[in-house]
C-alpha cells in the first residue's frame, strides 16, 4: 500500500477540502478517495455519472471537494502490511 498526498487547487473557498493524506494501491485509486470519507461516511466516485455518491448510491451534492480529473496526487511513501484504502488526515478550510 502506498501513501499519497491528494490536493485540489480549483475550489479554494471556505468549507472546502484543500488536501488530504491517503493510503491507496496506486495514484488513480488515490484520486478516487474523497477527503471526507471515513468508516461512517464513505463517498465513492461514480464513473458513469461523473460524480461522488454516498453509501446508498445517491449523488453527493456539496461543493467541498472536486471531480476526480481535478485532483492532483503525489506519492509520499510506502506503508507496510495490507490495509484498506483510507484517509489518514485531511485539511478542511472551515468558514
Secondary structure, DSSP 8 states (H G I E B T S, - for coil): -EEEEEE-SS--SSSEEEEEEEEESSHHHHHT--TT--SSS--EEETTTTEEE-TTS-B----SS--GGG-EEEEEEE--S----EEEEEEEE--
